[in-house]
Amino acid sequence: MHVLDFEKPVAELESKIDELRHLSGDGPLPIADEVGRLQDKVNRQLVALYSKLTPAQKVQVARHPDRPRSVDYIRTLITDFFPLAGDRTFGEDLALIGGLGRLHGQACVVLGQERGHDTESRLKHNFGMAKPEGYRKAQRLMHLAERFGLPVVALIDTAGAFPGVEAEARGQAEAIARSLETCLALTVPIVACVIGEGGSGGAIALATGDRVLMSEHAIYSVISPEGCASILWRDSGKAAEAASALGLTAQDLNRFGIIDTIVPEPLGGAHRNPESAMAAVGAALSEALEPLLAMDSRTLVAARRAKYLAMGRKGLT
Amino acid sequence: MDVTLRRKTRQVGAEHNPSPPQAKDHARFCAFPPWRVPRKTASMALMSWLTNLVRPKFRALVGGAKDIPDNLWDKCPGCGAMLFKRELEEHSNVCRHCGHHMPLDPVRRLALLLDEGYTLVSLPAVTVDPLRFKDHKRYADRLRDAQRRTGRHDALLVGEGTLGGHPAVVAALDFSFLGGSMGMAVGEGLVAAAERAVATRSALIVVPSSGGARMQEGMFSLIQMPRSIVAATQVKEAGLPYIVVLTDPTTGGVTASFAMLGDVHLAEKGARIGFAGARVIQSTIRETLPPGFQRAEYLLEHGMVDAVVTRAELKDSLANLLGLLRPRPSRRPRLSLLSGPVPHGARNSVSPDAASRART
């Protein structure tokens, strides 16, 4: 497993445990006590570390290479998944996967931003940076959801929309704006969860939901801390300062009323126990959807608009 | 005469014998002796020598010359020609040599577009500096500086009145105010502008000029993307025209929200319009960008704007459009049976979808 710099003491203990287990394989050594003691120590350290992660550390955790991705969530949580491809205008964009499936039995349209987990899959999914065709596919699937009265579940995990010549030529800005507009006008419920990194316009294009959830150690920001540091501090090395200043953690955004729910992650972050992290997100999504499914479309749209109009208007000092 | 030559002649002229850039400007040019040559010309090598050495001496001799405003001239970023400021203003900041469109502040933008007798719409107060953001400098200080410099409380100015006789609300962004960036004040101002347009049955014309979201407000700026879209949608659903005039530069979260959702998109000649900044793209793809990339004409070619217009023809174009796109009463969608349940806003309105189908 990839070890983040601040996790090194924990990783050392864990490797010690592994070593002991390995040694015990060679002969009957009384190691159970020792392993138990070390494991307790690991847990205590993880609790200490993860209960007070700095924003900069959260950025690292949110981007952890072993963190579960959209494909993992879909594989684990969505049954009868049937992927749907293409924007019917230009092409298919694997940075944004979509399809039909069931979440805890409820049929829905799933949209997931996918970054990939190794070099090959990262290239295939363009590092999770969608192009206009990705956002147009999302719109197409949202309209499909509308036609069949299915709720939309969006999994957000992207550094941002793809910045490139061809994306601009095909109207990246229009595609994002239209996607936001589609989210806001959707006559069916839409629930989004930021599972890793919510990067700027490319994220909010799909995260404009009736309910917005965030995993405990996910981040959601108007600009990457690195980008912010290089513009405002004129030094991309100041990313840690920028991360603190931007207020990009789930805890900050929940306090500001910009997101609705924080989904707890297992001890030591989602990358240490992906299965339980994904199960928690699945349960939280279902819970968020339930009251929305009972609302008529008129009330739903009016409430969604009212929610966004009210944001930032009160509750701030 | 080519541009460089013309410039040189003028520099020499300014030093000894103020000779005019063009014969017809002679009298005007000569009205200003060399020591009053504006500071902006100092970017030219000879001029900087002149400014640093000669001008202080002249100033000392002529005492009081300091009080004379030194911004009488502007250099055209397009062709490098020196332009007499007052004349430039008469041309709405368009270079008369090359037609380059320079930024136009929102006060003059409203005056350019709206008929005489328009009024400013007062914009709601918002929470200032929600994150208490600080880099090298506190955001609160940056904001205060910009406010002091412009005399406005944020980057958006909204006016209401008529445009060529048609009721219109115009919302213009000021690029000189923290890059025209969209934070809570701008988002709230757009909501107010839209509400004003709906209340007075006016068209809403937005004139963005912005670097995008105001990052010092963090996620509070990003959520202005959906908020500004809700504003635009309310205007559209009320059966009123929503027109976007893209000006130089419009990028980032502004382009990716209300600025790309107009019923009609006009772009000022040569304006830079895009999502990602050219530098960001270049550093991502590491190749040279195509000529004219992200310019108004490029967007026209790629189907993202309806027309590229000059500032001189902008008002007439808008007046013509407003004459053709007459406001329609809010109505129930005609095709509701085909589209199933239709969303309704608070105003007995139609869904954008149904509205666009009904229009075609």
HADDOCK unambig.tbl for C-alpha pairs under 7 A between the chains (distance, minus, plus):
assign (segid A and resid 163 and name CA) (segid B and resid 276 and name CA) 5.46 0.50 0.50
assign (segid A and resid 163 and name CA) (segid B and resid 280 and name CA) 6.98 0.50 0.50
assign (segid A and resid 163 and name CA) (segid B and resid 281 and name CA) 5.30 0.50 0.50
assign (segid A and resid 164 and name CA) (segid B and resid 281 and name CA) 5.18 0.50 0.50
assign (segid A and resid 164 and name CA) (segid B and resid 285 and name CA) 6.67 0.50 0.50
assign (segid A and resid 165 and name CA) (segid B and resid 281 and name CA) 7.00 0.50 0.50
assign (segid A and resid 168 and name CA) (segid B and resid 274 and name CA) 6.58 0.50 0.50
assign (segid A and resid 168 and name CA) (segid B and resid 275 and name CA) 6.76 0.50 0.50
assign (segid A and resid 169 and name CA) (segid B and resid 302 and name CA) 6.18 0.50 0.50
assign (segid A and resid 170 and name CA) (segid B and resid 302 and name CA) 6.90 0.50 0.50
assign (segid A and resid 171 and name CA) (segid B and resid 304 and name CA) 6.68 0.50 0.50
assign (segid A and resid 172 and name CA) (segid B and resid 275 and name CA) 6.35 0.50 0.50
assign (segid A and resid 173 and name CA) (segid B and resid 255 and name CA) 5.61 0.50 0.50
assign (segid A and resid 173 and name CA) (segid B and resid 256 and name CA) 4.03 0.50 0.50
assign (segid A and resid 173 and name CA) (segid B and resid 260 and name CA) 6.92 0.50 0.50
assign (segid A and resid 173 and name CA) (segid B and resid 274 and name CA) 6.80 0.50 0.50
assign (segid A and resid 173 and name CA) (segid B and resid 275 and name CA) 5.08 0.50 0.50
assign (segid A and resid 174 and name CA) (segid B and resid 256 and name CA) 5.86 0.50 0.50
assign (segid A and resid 174 and name CA) (segid B and resid 260 and name CA) 5.25 0.50 0.50
assign (segid A and resid 176 and name CA) (segid B and resid 256 and name CA) 5.56 0.50 0.50
assign (segid A and resid 177 and name CA) (segid B and resid 256 and name CA) 4.67 0.50 0.50
assign (segid A and resid 177 and name CA) (segid B and resid 257 and name CA) 4.33 0.50 0.50
assign (segid A and resid 177 and name CA) (segid B and resid 260 and name CA) 6.43 0.50 0.50
assign (segid A and resid 177 and name CA) (segid B and resid 261 and name CA) 6.91 0.50 0.50
assign (segid A and resid 180 and name CA) (segid B and resid 226 and name CA) 6.34 0.50 0.50
assign (segid A and resid 181 and name CA) (segid B and resid 229 and name CA) 6.44 0.50 0.50
assign (segid A and resid 187 and name CA) (segid B and resid 342 and name CA) 6.88 0.50 0.50
assign (segid A and resid 187 and name CA) (segid B and resid 343 and name CA) 5.90 0.50 0.50
assign (segid A and resid 200 and name CA) (segid B and resid 222 and name CA) 6.88 0.50 0.50
assign (segid A and resid 201 and name CA) (segid B and resid 253 and name CA) 6.28 0.50 0.50
assign (segid A and resid 221 and name CA) (segid B and resid 218 and name CA) 6.49 0.50 0.50
assign (segid A and resid 221 and name CA) (segid B and resid 219 and name CA) 5.76 0.50 0.50
assign (segid A and resid 222 and name CA) (segid B and resid 215 and name CA) 6.24 0.50 0.50
assign (segid A and resid 222 and name CA) (segid B and resid 218 and name CA) 5.52 0.50 0.50
assign (segid A and resid 222 and name CA) (segid B and resid 219 and name CA) 5.37 0.50 0.50
assign (segid A and resid 222 and name CA) (segid B and resid 222 and name CA) 5.42 0.50 0.50
assign (segid A and resid 223 and name CA) (segid B and resid 215 and name CA) 6.83 0.50 0.50
assign (segid A and resid 232 and name CA) (segid B and resid 135 and name CA) 6.46 0.50 0.50
assign (segid A and resid 233 and name CA) (segid B and resid 135 and name CA) 6.16 0.50 0.50
assign (segid A and resid 233 and name CA) (segid B and resid 136 and name CA) 6.45 0.50 0.50
assign (segid A and resid 245 and name CA) (segid B and resid 133 and name CA) 5.78 0.50 0.50
assign (segid A and resid 245 and name CA) (segid B and resid 134 and name CA) 6.91 0.50 0.50
assign (segid A and resid 246 and name CA) (segid B and resid 218 and name CA) 5.02 0.50 0.50
assign (segid A and resid 247 and name CA) (segid B and resid 218 and name CA) 6.49 0.50 0.50
assign (segid A and resid 297 and name CA) (segid B and resid 341 and name CA) 6.80 0.50 0.50
assign (segid A and resid 297 and name CA) (segid B and resid 343 and name CA) 5.99 0.50 0.50
assign (segid A and resid 298 and name CA) (segid B and resid 343 and name CA) 4.67 0.50 0.50
assign (segid A and resid 298 and name CA) (segid B and resid 344 and name CA) 5.29 0.50 0.50
assign (segid A and resid 301 and name CA) (segid B and resid 343 and name CA) 6.16 0.50 0.50
assign (segid A and resid 302 and name CA) (segid B and resid 345 and name CA) 5.56 0.50 0.50
assign (segid A and resid 302 and name CA) (segid B and resid 346 and name CA) 6.66 0.50 0.50
assign (segid A and resid 305 and name CA) (segid B and resid 230 and name CA) 6.56 0.50 0.50
assign (segid A and resid 308 and name CA) (segid B and resid 226 and name CA) 6.93 0.50 0.50
assign (segid A and resid 308 and name CA) (segid B and resid 227 and name CA) 5.87 0.50 0.50
assign (segid A and resid 309 and name CA) (segid B and resid 227 and name CA) 5.75 0.50 0.50
assign (segid A and resid 312 and name CA) (segid B and resid 220 and name CA) 6.66 0.50 0.50
assign (segid A and resid 316 and name CA) (segid B and resid 127 and name CA) 6.96 0.50 0.50
assign (segid A and resid 316 and name CA) (segid B and resid 130 and name CA) 6.91 0.50 0.50
